[in-house]
Amino acid sequence: MMGSRPGDDPVEGLGRLKAGFVVLVGLSGGMIAVQGGASLLVVALSIVGGLLVGGALLWYLLWVVQ
């Protein structure tokens, strides 16, 4: 494939994209909590909750696409 590097694997790239999506959703929850002036515990819980929601959203999107 043109422009690809040796060792690039499309499956590995897709896995990174999925992980990045979940992390992005998780961190966005934490950032909203930080902007709201939440305590460190609430920020951490928001990130964990966001990661769970991101995983569920990813599962749903993959289910819909199949």
PDB file of N, H, CA, C and O in Angstrom:
ATOM      1  N   MET A   1       0.837  -1.174   0.000  1.00  0.00           N
ATOM      2  CA  MET A   1       0.000   0.000   0.000  1.00  0.00           C
ATOM      3  C   MET A   1       0.885   1.242   0.000  1.00  0.00           C
ATOM      4  O   MET A   1       1.917   1.286   0.670  1.00  0.00           O
ATOM      5  N   MET A   2       0.477   2.217  -0.739  1.00  0.00           N
ATOM      6  H   MET A   2      -0.361   2.181  -1.283  1.00  0.00           H
ATOM      7  CA  MET A   2       1.282   3.419  -0.884  1.00  0.00           C
ATOM      8  C   MET A   2       1.251   4.257   0.396  1.00  0.00           C
ATOM      9  O   MET A   2       0.181   4.513   0.948  1.00  0.00           O
ATOM     10  N   GLY A   3       2.398   4.672   0.854  1.00  0.00           N
ATOM     11  H   GLY A   3       3.267   4.464   0.405  1.00  0.00           H
ATOM     12  CA  GLY A   3       2.488   5.528   2.017  1.00  0.00           C
ATOM     13  C   GLY A   3       2.510   4.788   3.347  1.00  0.00           C
ATOM     14  O   GLY A   3       2.586   5.420   4.401  1.00  0.00           O
ATOM     15  N   SER A   4       2.444   3.479   3.316  1.00  0.00           N
ATOM     16  H   SER A   4       2.382   2.966   2.460  1.00  0.00           H
ATOM     17  CA  SER A   4       2.460   2.737   4.571  1.00  0.00           C
ATOM     18  C   SER A   4       3.897   2.421   4.956  1.00  0.00           C
ATOM     19  O   SER A   4       4.784   2.330   4.107  1.00  0.00           O
ATOM     20  N   ARG A   5       4.099   2.259   6.235  1.00  0.00           N
ATOM     21  H   ARG A   5       3.379   2.333   6.925  1.00  0.00           H
ATOM     22  CA  ARG A   5       5.421   1.939   6.740  1.00  0.00           C
ATOM     23  C   ARG A   5       5.539   0.437   6.895  1.00  0.00           C
ATOM     24  O   ARG A   5       4.529  -0.243   7.077  1.00  0.00           O
ATOM     25  N   PRO A   6       6.749  -0.094   6.827  1.00  0.00           N
ATOM     26  CA  PRO A   6       6.921  -1.524   7.065  1.00  0.00           C
ATOM     27  C   PRO A   6       6.455  -1.879   8.478  1.00  0.00           C
ATOM     28  O   PRO A   6       6.771  -1.180   9.441  1.00  0.00           O
ATOM     29  N   GLY A   7       5.714  -2.957   8.586  1.00  0.00           N
ATOM     30  H   GLY A   7       5.458  -3.525   7.805  1.00  0.00           H
ATOM     31  CA  GLY A   7       5.227  -3.395   9.886  1.00  0.00           C
ATOM     32  C   GLY A   7       3.856  -2.838  10.243  1.00  0.00           C
ATOM     33  O   GLY A   7       3.290  -3.221  11.266  1.00  0.00           O
ATOM     34  N   ASP A   8       3.307  -1.939   9.419  1.00  0.00           N
ATOM     35  H   ASP A   8       3.767  -1.628   8.587  1.00  0.00           H
ATOM     36  CA  ASP A   8       1.967  -1.417   9.682  1.00  0.00           C
ATOM     37  C   ASP A   8       0.951  -2.513   9.422  1.00  0.00           C
ATOM     38  O   ASP A   8       0.978  -3.179   8.387  1.00  0.00           O
ATOM     39  N   ASP A   9       0.067  -2.683  10.371  1.00  0.00           N
ATOM     40  H   ASP A   9       0.046  -2.142  11.212  1.00  0.00           H
ATOM     41  CA  ASP A   9      -0.959  -3.699  10.269  1.00  0.00           C
ATOM     42  C   ASP A   9      -2.312  -3.006  10.377  1.00  0.00           C
ATOM     43  O   ASP A   9      -2.566  -2.316  11.365  1.00  0.00           O
ATOM     44  N   PRO A  10      -3.184  -3.173   9.388  1.00  0.00           N
ATOM     45  CA  PRO A  10      -4.491  -2.504   9.455  1.00  0.00           C
ATOM     46  C   PRO A  10      -5.295  -2.889  10.701  1.00  0.00           C
ATOM     47  O   PRO A  10      -6.019  -2.059  11.251  1.00  0.00           O
ATOM     48  N   VAL A  11      -5.172  -4.125  11.142  1.00  0.00           N
ATOM     49  H   VAL A  11      -4.584  -4.800  10.695  1.00  0.00           H
ATOM     50  CA  VAL A  11      -5.901  -4.567  12.331  1.00  0.00           C
ATOM     51  C   VAL A  11      -5.367  -3.848  13.566  1.00  0.00           C
ATOM     52  O   VAL A  11      -6.138  -3.445  14.437  1.00  0.00           O
ATOM     53  N   GLU A  12      -4.048  -3.688  13.640  1.00  0.00           N
ATOM     54  H   GLU A  12      -3.422  -4.015  12.933  1.00  0.00           H
ATOM     55  CA  GLU A  12      -3.443  -2.966  14.762  1.00  0.00           C
ATOM     56  C   GLU A  12      -3.875  -1.504  14.748  1.00  0.00           C
ATOM     57  O   GLU A  12      -4.161  -0.926  15.796  1.00  0.00           O
ATOM     58  N   GLY A  13      -3.921  -0.914  13.572  1.00  0.00           N
ATOM     59  H   GLY A  13      -3.689  -1.384  12.720  1.00  0.00           H
ATOM     60  CA  GLY A  13      -4.361   0.473  13.452  1.00  0.00           C
ATOM     61  C   GLY A  13      -5.807   0.650  13.869  1.00  0.00           C
ATOM     62  O   GLY A  13      -6.158   1.648  14.499  1.00  0.00           O
ATOM     63  N   LEU A  14      -6.651  -0.315  13.521  1.00  0.00           N
ATOM     64  H   LEU A  14      -6.366  -1.126  13.010  1.00  0.00           H
ATOM     65  CA  LEU A  14      -8.052  -0.257  13.916  1.00  0.00           C
ATOM     66  C   LEU A  14      -8.185  -0.389  15.430  1.00  0.00           C
ATOM     67  O   LEU A  14      -9.022   0.275  16.042  1.00  0.00           O
ATOM     68  N   GLY A  15      -7.371  -1.234  16.026  1.00  0.00           N
ATOM     69  H   GLY A  15      -6.691  -1.773  15.529  1.00  0.00           H
ATOM     70  CA  GLY A  15      -7.382  -1.367  17.481  1.00  0.00           C
ATOM     71  C   GLY A  15      -6.976  -0.079  18.172  1.00  0.00           C
ATOM     72  O   GLY A  15      -7.549   0.296  19.194  1.00  0.00           O
ATOM     73  N   ARG A  16      -5.985   0.594  17.610  1.00  0.00           N
ATOM     74  H   ARG A  16      -5.519   0.290  16.779  1.00  0.00           H
ATOM     75  CA  ARG A  16      -5.551   1.879  18.169  1.00  0.00           C
ATOM     76  C   ARG A  16      -6.647   2.931  18.034  1.00  0.00           C
ATOM     77  O   ARG A  16      -6.853   3.743  18.935  1.00  0.00           O
ATOM     78  N   LEU A  17      -7.341   2.910  16.912  1.00  0.00           N
ATOM     79  H   LEU A  17      -7.174   2.249  16.180  1.00  0.00           H
ATOM     80  CA  LEU A  17      -8.429   3.852  16.699  1.00  0.00           C
ATOM     81  C   LEU A  17      -9.552   3.617  17.710  1.00  0.00           C
ATOM     82  O   LEU A  17     -10.101   4.569  18.263  1.00  0.00           O
ATOM     83  N   LYS A  18      -9.888   2.364  17.945  1.00  0.00           N
ATOM     84  H   LYS A  18      -9.442   1.590  17.496  1.00  0.00           H
ATOM     85  CA  LYS A  18     -10.921   2.029  18.925  1.00  0.00           C
ATOM     86  C   LYS A  18     -10.509   2.481  20.325  1.00  0.00           C
ATOM     87  O   LYS A  18     -11.299   3.088  21.048  1.00  0.00           O
ATOM     88  N   ALA A  19      -9.279   2.183  20.693  1.00  0.00           N
ATOM     89  H   ALA A  19      -8.637   1.690  20.105  1.00  0.00           H
ATOM     90  CA  ALA A  19      -8.786   2.581  22.020  1.00  0.00           C
ATOM     91  C   ALA A  19      -8.763   4.102  22.145  1.00  0.00           C
ATOM     92  O   ALA A  19      -9.130   4.646  23.186  1.00  0.00           O
ATOM     93  N   GLY A  20      -8.339   4.779  21.103  1.00  0.00           N
ATOM     94  H   GLY A  20      -8.041   4.337  20.257  1.00  0.00           H
ATOM     95  CA  GLY A  20      -8.314   6.239  21.122  1.00  0.00           C
ATOM     96  C   GLY A  20      -9.706   6.832  21.283  1.00  0.00           C
ATOM     97  O   GLY A  20      -9.884   7.832  21.978  1.00  0.00           O
ATOM     98  N   PHE A  21     -10.686   6.220  20.643  1.00  0.00           N
ATOM     99  H   PHE A  21     -10.542   5.407  20.078  1.00  0.00           H
ATOM    100  CA  PHE A  21     -12.065   6.677  20.765  1.00  0.00           C
ATOM    101  C   PHE A  21     -12.545   6.563  22.204  1.00  0.00           C
ATOM    102  O   PHE A  21     -13.131   7.500  22.746  1.00  0.00           O
ATOM    103  N   VAL A  22     -12.294   5.416  22.819  1.00  0.00           N
ATOM    104  H   VAL A  22     -11.818   4.655  22.379  1.00  0.00           H
ATOM    105  CA  VAL A  22     -12.726   5.187  24.201  1.00  0.00           C
ATOM    106  C   VAL A  22     -12.012   6.154  25.146  1.00  0.00           C
ATOM    107  O   VAL A  22     -12.642   6.719  26.040  1.00  0.00           O
ATOM    108  N   VAL A  23     -10.719   6.346  24.960  1.00  0.00           N
ATOM    109  H   VAL A  23     -10.208   5.886  24.234  1.00  0.00           H
ATOM    110  CA  VAL A  23      -9.954   7.263  25.818  1.00  0.00           C
ATOM    111  C   VAL A  23     -10.436   8.703  25.633  1.00  0.00           C
ATOM    112  O   VAL A  23     -10.526   9.454  26.604  1.00  0.00           O
ATOM    113  N   LEU A  24     -10.743   9.087  24.409  1.00  0.00           N
ATOM    114  H   LEU A  24     -10.670   8.477  23.620  1.00  0.00           H
ATOM    115  CA  LEU A  24     -11.233  10.437  24.149  1.00  0.00           C
ATOM    116  C   LEU A  24     -12.548  10.695  24.875  1.00  0.00           C
ATOM    117  O   LEU A  24     -12.728  11.758  25.470  1.00  0.00           O
ATOM    118  N   VAL A  25     -13.465   9.735  24.832  1.00  0.00           N
ATOM    119  H   VAL A  25     -13.318   8.872  24.348  1.00  0.00           H
ATOM    120  CA  VAL A  25     -14.740   9.896  25.537  1.00  0.00           C
ATOM    121  C   VAL A  25     -14.495   9.956  27.041  1.00  0.00           C
ATOM    122  O   VAL A  25     -15.102  10.769  27.737  1.00  0.00           O
ATOM    123  N   GLY A  26     -13.602   9.093  27.549  1.00  0.00           N
ATOM    124  H   GLY A  26     -13.108   8.433  26.984  1.00  0.00           H
ATOM    125  CA  GLY A  26     -13.311   9.091  28.982  1.00  0.00           C
ATOM    126  C   GLY A  26     -12.700  10.391  29.455  1.00  0.00           C
ATOM    127  O   GLY A  26     -13.108  10.937  30.480  1.00  0.00           O
ATOM    128  N   LEU A  27     -11.730  10.885  28.722  1.00  0.00           N
ATOM    129  H   LEU A  27     -11.398  10.441  27.890  1.00  0.00           H
ATOM    130  CA  LEU A  27     -11.075  12.133  29.128  1.00  0.00           C
ATOM    131  C   LEU A  27     -11.997  13.338  28.995  1.00  0.00           C
ATOM    132  O   LEU A  27     -11.863  14.306  29.744  1.00  0.00           O
ATOM    133  N   SER A  28     -12.928  13.287  28.052  1.00  0.00           N
ATOM    134  H   SER A  28     -13.037  12.501  27.444  1.00  0.00           H
ATOM    135  CA  SER A  28     -13.850  14.415  27.922  1.00  0.00           C
ATOM    136  C   SER A  28     -14.735  14.518  29.160  1.00  0.00           C
ATOM    137  O   SER A  28     -15.060  15.622  29.596  1.00  0.00           O
ATOM    138  N   GLY A  29     -15.127  13.386  29.726  1.00  0.00           N
ATOM    139  H   GLY A  29     -14.863  12.489  29.372  1.00  0.00           H
ATOM    140  CA  GLY A  29     -15.893  13.423  30.971  1.00  0.00           C
ATOM    141  C   GLY A  29     -15.099  14.041  32.105  1.00  0.00           C
ATOM    142  O   GLY A  29     -15.631  14.826  32.890  1.00  0.00           O
ATOM    143  N   GLY A  30     -13.834  13.689  32.188  1.00  0.00           N
ATOM    144  H   GLY A  30     -13.402  13.052  31.550  1.00  0.00           H
ATOM    145  CA  GLY A  30     -12.967  14.272  33.210  1.00  0.00           C
ATOM    146  C   GLY A  30     -12.756  15.760  33.015  1.00  0.00           C
ATOM    147  O   GLY A  30     -12.716  16.517  33.985  1.00  0.00           O
ATOM    148  N   MET A  31     -12.622  16.181  31.778  1.00  0.00           N
ATOM    149  H   MET A  31     -12.655  15.566  30.989  1.00  0.00           H
ATOM    150  CA  MET A  31     -12.408  17.608  31.508  1.00  0.00           C
ATOM    151  C   MET A  31     -13.640  18.435  31.853  1.00  0.00           C
ATOM    152  O   MET A  31     -13.518  19.564  32.328  1.00  0.00           O
ATOM    153  N   ILE A  32     -14.813  17.883  31.619  1.00  0.00           N
ATOM    154  H   ILE A  32     -14.911  16.965  31.234  1.00  0.00           H
ATOM    155  CA  ILE A  32     -16.037  18.583  32.005  1.00  0.00           C
ATOM    156  C   ILE A  32     -16.085  18.745  33.525  1.00  0.00           C
ATOM    157  O   ILE A  32     -16.478  19.794  34.035  1.00  0.00           O
ATOM    158  N   ALA A  33     -15.680  17.692  34.242  1.00  0.00           N
ATOM    159  H   ALA A  33     -15.360  16.839  33.828  1.00  0.00           H
ATOM    160  CA  ALA A  33     -15.661  17.767  35.701  1.00  0.00           C
ATOM    161  C   ALA A  33     -14.652  18.807  36.186  1.00  0.00           C
ATOM    162  O   ALA A  33     -14.930  19.542  37.134  1.00  0.00           O
ATOM    163  N   VAL A  34     -13.489  18.876  35.549  1.00  0.00           N
ATOM    164  H   VAL A  34     -13.263  18.279  34.780  1.00  0.00           H
ATOM    165  CA  VAL A  34     -12.476  19.873  35.914  1.00  0.00           C
ATOM    166  C   VAL A  34     -13.018  21.283  35.678  1.00  0.00           C
ATOM    167  O   VAL A  34     -12.834  22.166  36.516  1.00  0.00           O
ATOM    168  N   GLN A  35     -13.678  21.494  34.551  1.00  0.00           N
ATOM    169  H   GLN A  35     -13.827  20.777  33.871  1.00  0.00           H
ATOM    170  CA  GLN A  35     -14.226  22.816  34.246  1.00  0.00           C
ATOM    171  C   GLN A  35     -15.318  23.205  35.233  1.00  0.00           C
ATOM    172  O   GLN A  35     -15.547  24.389  35.480  1.00  0.00           O
ATOM    173  N   GLY A  36     -15.991  22.208  35.794  1.00  0.00           N
ATOM    174  H   GLY A  36     -15.806  21.246  35.593  1.00  0.00           H
ATOM    175  CA  GLY A  36     -17.031  22.481  36.773  1.00  0.00           C
ATOM    176  C   GLY A  36     -16.491  22.687  38.177  1.00  0.00           C
ATOM    177  O   GLY A  36     -17.262  22.954  39.098  1.00  0.00           O
ATOM    178  N   GLY A  37     -15.177  22.569  38.358  1.00  0.00           N
ATOM    179  H   GLY A  37     -14.550  22.352  37.610  1.00  0.00           H
ATOM    180  CA  GLY A  37     -14.567  22.785  39.660  1.00  0.00           C
ATOM    181  C   GLY A  37     -14.716  21.602  40.600  1.00  0.00           C
ATOM    182  O   GLY A  37     -14.749  21.781  41.817  1.00  0.00           O
ATOM    183  N   ALA A  38     -14.805  20.402  40.056  1.00  0.00           N
ATOM    184  H   ALA A  38     -14.778  20.257  39.067  1.00  0.00           H
ATOM    185  CA  ALA A  38     -14.993  19.207  40.878  1.00  0.00           C
ATOM    186  C   ALA A  38     -13.702  18.829  41.600  1.00  0.00           C
ATOM    187  O   ALA A  38     -12.607  19.239  41.217  1.00  0.00           O
ATOM    188  N   SER A  39     -13.866  18.033  42.659  1.00  0.00           N
ATOM    189  H   SER A  39     -14.756  17.700  42.971  1.00  0.00           H
ATOM    190  CA  SER A  39     -12.704  17.541  43.403  1.00  0.00           C
ATOM    191  C   SER A  39     -11.975  16.483  42.575  1.00  0.00           C
ATOM    192  O   SER A  39     -12.485  16.004  41.563  1.00  0.00           O
ATOM    193  N   LEU A  40     -10.784  16.135  43.024  1.00  0.00           N
ATOM    194  H   LEU A  40     -10.369  16.524  43.847  1.00  0.00           H
ATOM    195  CA  LEU A  40      -9.974  15.156  42.307  1.00  0.00           C
ATOM    196  C   LEU A  40     -10.676  13.791  42.237  1.00  0.00           C
ATOM    197  O   LEU A  40     -10.589  13.097  41.225  1.00  0.00           O
ATOM    198  N   LEU A  41     -11.359  13.419  43.299  1.00  0.00           N
ATOM    199  H   LEU A  41     -11.430  13.984  44.121  1.00  0.00           H
ATOM    200  CA  LEU A  41     -12.086  12.153  43.313  1.00  0.00           C
ATOM    201  C   LEU A  41     -13.194  12.145  42.268  1.00  0.00           C
ATOM    202  O   LEU A  41     -13.369  11.160  41.551  1.00  0.00           O
ATOM    203  N   VAL A  42     -13.928  13.224  42.183  1.00  0.00           N
ATOM    204  H   VAL A  42     -13.786  14.024  42.765  1.00  0.00           H
ATOM    205  CA  VAL A  42     -15.021  13.312  41.211  1.00  0.00           C
ATOM    206  C   VAL A  42     -14.469  13.320  39.790  1.00  0.00           C
ATOM    207  O   VAL A  42     -15.068  12.726  38.894  1.00  0.00           O
ATOM    208  N   VAL A  43     -13.345  13.981  39.573  1.00  0.00           N
ATOM    209  H   VAL A  43     -12.858  14.464  40.301  1.00  0.00           H
ATOM    210  CA  VAL A  43     -12.714  13.979  38.254  1.00  0.00           C
ATOM    211  C   VAL A  43     -12.306  12.558  37.876  1.00  0.00           C
ATOM    212  O   VAL A  43     -12.544  12.121  36.750  1.00  0.00           O
ATOM    213  N   ALA A  44     -11.692  11.838  38.814  1.00  0.00           N
ATOM    214  H   ALA A  44     -11.499  12.193  39.728  1.00  0.00           H
ATOM    215  CA  ALA A  44     -11.275  10.461  38.542  1.00  0.00           C
ATOM    216  C   ALA A  44     -12.486   9.572  38.248  1.00  0.00           C
ATOM    217  O   ALA A  44     -12.457   8.759  37.324  1.00  0.00           O
ATOM    218  N   LEU A  45     -13.541   9.732  39.034  1.00  0.00           N
ATOM    219  H   LEU A  45     -13.565  10.392  39.785  1.00  0.00           H
ATOM    220  CA  LEU A  45     -14.750   8.943  38.797  1.00  0.00           C
ATOM    221  C   LEU A  45     -15.398   9.298  37.461  1.00  0.00           C
ATOM    222  O   LEU A  45     -15.968   8.434  36.795  1.00  0.00           O
ATOM    223  N   SER A  46     -15.311  10.561  37.074  1.00  0.00           N
ATOM    224  H   SER A  46     -14.848  11.263  37.615  1.00  0.00           H
ATOM    225  CA  SER A  46     -15.850  10.985  35.783  1.00  0.00           C
ATOM    226  C   SER A  46     -15.072  10.355  34.632  1.00  0.00           C
ATOM    227  O   SER A  46     -15.654   9.967  33.619  1.00  0.00           O
ATOM    228  N   ILE A  47     -13.772  10.256  34.793  1.00  0.00           N
ATOM    229  H   ILE A  47     -13.299  10.571  35.616  1.00  0.00           H
ATOM    230  CA  ILE A  47     -12.952   9.629  33.755  1.00  0.00           C
ATOM    231  C   ILE A  47     -13.294   8.147  33.648  1.00  0.00           C
ATOM    232  O   ILE A  47     -13.469   7.628  32.545  1.00  0.00           O
ATOM    233  N   VAL A  48     -13.390   7.465  34.786  1.00  0.00           N
ATOM    234  H   VAL A  48     -13.249   7.886  35.682  1.00  0.00           H
ATOM    235  CA  VAL A  48     -13.734   6.035  34.773  1.00  0.00           C
ATOM    236  C   VAL A  48     -15.120   5.834  34.165  1.00  0.00           C
ATOM    237  O   VAL A  48     -15.320   4.941  33.341  1.00  0.00           O
ATOM    238  N   GLY A  49     -16.070   6.665  34.574  1.00  0.00           N
ATOM    239  H   GLY A  49     -15.908   7.390  35.243  1.00  0.00           H
ATOM    240  CA  GLY A  49     -17.412   6.574  33.998  1.00  0.00           C
ATOM    241  C   GLY A  49     -17.405   6.847  32.507  1.00  0.00           C
ATOM    242  O   GLY A  49     -18.102   6.179  31.744  1.00  0.00           O
ATOM    243  N   GLY A  50     -16.616   7.828  32.092  1.00  0.00           N
ATOM    244  H   GLY A  50     -16.050   8.370  32.712  1.00  0.00           H
ATOM    245  CA  GLY A  50     -16.503   8.130  30.663  1.00  0.00           C
ATOM    246  C   GLY A  50     -15.889   6.991  29.878  1.00  0.00           C
ATOM    247  O   GLY A  50     -16.291   6.727  28.745  1.00  0.00           O
ATOM    248  N   LEU A  51     -14.914   6.311  30.471  1.00  0.00           N
ATOM    249  H   LEU A  51     -14.587   6.525  31.391  1.00  0.00           H
ATOM    250  CA  LEU A  51     -14.314   5.156  29.799  1.00  0.00           C
ATOM    251  C   LEU A  51     -15.340   4.036  29.635  1.00  0.00           C
ATOM    252  O   LEU A  51     -15.380   3.373  28.598  1.00  0.00           O
ATOM    253  N   LEU A  52     -16.159   3.830  30.648  1.00  0.00           N
ATOM    254  H   LEU A  52     -16.127   4.369  31.490  1.00  0.00           H
ATOM    255  CA  LEU A  52     -17.207   2.814  30.554  1.00  0.00           C
ATOM    256  C   LEU A  52     -18.235   3.192  29.485  1.00  0.00           C
ATOM    257  O   LEU A  52     -18.651   2.352  28.688  1.00  0.00           O
ATOM    258  N   VAL A  53     -18.632   4.442  29.478  1.00  0.00           N
ATOM    259  H   VAL A  53     -18.294   5.125  30.126  1.00  0.00           H
ATOM    260  CA  VAL A  53     -19.577   4.901  28.468  1.00  0.00           C
ATOM    261  C   VAL A  53     -18.956   4.819  27.074  1.00  0.00           C
ATOM    262  O   VAL A  53     -19.623   4.425  26.117  1.00  0.00           O
ATOM    263  N   GLY A  54     -17.691   5.187  26.960  1.00  0.00           N
ATOM    264  H   GLY A  54     -17.149   5.507  27.737  1.00  0.00           H
ATOM    265  CA  GLY A  54     -17.006   5.093  25.668  1.00  0.00           C
ATOM    266  C   GLY A  54     -16.928   3.662  25.166  1.00  0.00           C
ATOM    267  O   GLY A  54     -17.116   3.405  23.977  1.00  0.00           O
ATOM    268  N   GLY A  55     -16.650   2.726  26.072  1.00  0.00           N
ATOM    269  H   GLY A  55     -16.497   2.934  27.038  1.00  0.00           H
ATOM    270  CA  GLY A  55     -16.625   1.316  25.685  1.00  0.00           C
ATOM    271  C   GLY A  55     -17.987   0.833  25.244  1.00  0.00           C
ATOM    272  O   GLY A  55     -18.102   0.102  24.259  1.00  0.00           O
ATOM    273  N   ALA A  56     -19.028   1.236  25.967  1.00  0.00           N
ATOM    274  H   ALA A  56     -18.935   1.829  26.767  1.00  0.00           H
ATOM    275  CA  ALA A  56     -20.389   0.848  25.594  1.00  0.00           C
ATOM    276  C   ALA A  56     -20.781   1.476  24.259  1.00  0.00           C
ATOM    277  O   ALA A  56     -21.416   0.825  23.429  1.00  0.00           O
ATOM    278  N   LEU A  57     -20.409   2.727  24.049  1.00  0.00           N
ATOM    279  H   LEU A  57     -19.893   3.256  24.723  1.00  0.00           H
ATOM    280  CA  LEU A  57     -20.716   3.394  22.784  1.00  0.00           C
ATOM    281  C   LEU A  57     -19.978   2.730  21.629  1.00  0.00           C
ATOM    282  O   LEU A  57     -20.549   2.540  20.556  1.00  0.00           O
ATOM    283  N   LEU A  58     -18.726   2.378  21.839  1.00  0.00           N
ATOM    284  H   LEU A  58     -18.261   2.532  22.712  1.00  0.00           H
ATOM    285  CA  LEU A  58     -17.960   1.686  20.801  1.00  0.00           C
ATOM    286  C   LEU A  58     -18.597   0.346  20.471  1.00  0.00           C
ATOM    287  O   LEU A  58     -18.730  -0.007  19.299  1.00  0.00           O
ATOM    288  N   TRP A  59     -18.995  -0.409  21.504  1.00  0.00           N
ATOM    289  H   TRP A  59     -18.887  -0.123  22.456  1.00  0.00           H
ATOM    290  CA  TRP A  59     -19.647  -1.696  21.277  1.00  0.00           C
ATOM    291  C   TRP A  59     -20.918  -1.501  20.447  1.00  0.00           C
ATOM    292  O   TRP A  59     -21.165  -2.242  19.496  1.00  0.00           O
ATOM    293  N   TYR A  60     -21.720  -0.503  20.813  1.00  0.00           N
ATOM    294  H   TYR A  60     -21.520   0.100  21.586  1.00  0.00           H
ATOM    295  CA  TYR A  60     -22.968  -0.240  20.098  1.00  0.00           C
ATOM    296  C   TYR A  60     -22.697   0.145  18.644  1.00  0.00           C
ATOM    297  O   TYR A  60     -23.363  -0.351  17.735  1.00  0.00           O
ATOM    298  N   LEU A  61     -21.728   1.021  18.426  1.00  0.00           N
ATOM    299  H   LEU A  61     -21.187   1.424  19.164  1.00  0.00           H
ATOM    300  CA  LEU A  61     -21.423   1.434  17.057  1.00  0.00           C
ATOM    301  C   LEU A  61     -20.943   0.263  16.209  1.00  0.00           C
ATOM    302  O   LEU A  61     -21.324   0.143  15.044  1.00  0.00           O
ATOM    303  N   LEU A  62     -20.115  -0.596  16.782  1.00  0.00           N
ATOM    304  H   LEU A  62     -19.806  -0.499  17.728  1.00  0.00           H
ATOM    305  CA  LEU A  62     -19.655  -1.764  16.040  1.00  0.00           C
ATOM    306  C   LEU A  62     -20.797  -2.733  15.782  1.00  0.00           C
ATOM    307  O   LEU A  62     -20.842  -3.368  14.729  1.00  0.00           O
ATOM    308  N   TRP A  63     -21.714  -2.855  16.724  1.00  0.00           N
ATOM    309  H   TRP A  63     -21.677  -2.339  17.580  1.00  0.00           H
ATOM    310  CA  TRP A  63     -22.882  -3.730  16.560  1.00  0.00           C
ATOM    311  C   TRP A  63     -23.786  -3.214  15.443  1.00  0.00           C
ATOM    312  O   TRP A  63     -24.304  -3.995  14.645  1.00  0.00           O
ATOM    313  N   VAL A  64     -23.974  -1.892  15.391  1.00  0.00           N
ATOM    314  H   VAL A  64     -23.553  -1.258  16.040  1.00  0.00           H
ATOM    315  CA  VAL A  64     -24.837  -1.300  14.364  1.00  0.00           C
ATOM    316  C   VAL A  64     -24.215  -1.453  12.974  1.00  0.00           C
ATOM    317  O   VAL A  64     -24.927  -1.686  11.997  1.00  0.00           O
ATOM    318  N   VAL A  65     -22.920  -1.324  12.888  1.00  0.00           N
ATOM    319  H   VAL A  65     -22.342  -1.134  13.682  1.00  0.00           H
ATOM    320  CA  VAL A  65     -22.242  -1.376  11.598  1.00  0.00           C
ATOM    321  C   VAL A  65     -22.246  -2.796  11.015  1.00  0.00           C
ATOM    322  O   VAL A  65     -22.254  -2.966   9.796  1.00  0.00           O
ATOM    323  N   GLN A  66     -22.240  -3.794  11.871  1.00  0.00           N
ATOM    324  H   GLN A  66     -22.234  -3.656  12.861  1.00  0.00           H
ATOM    325  CA  GLN A  66     -22.181  -5.177  11.373  1.00  0.00           C
ATOM    326  C   GLN A  66     -23.470  -5.617  10.770  1.00  0.00           C
ATOM    327  O   GLN A  66     -23.580  -6.752  10.307  1.00  0.00           O
TER     328      GLN A  66
END
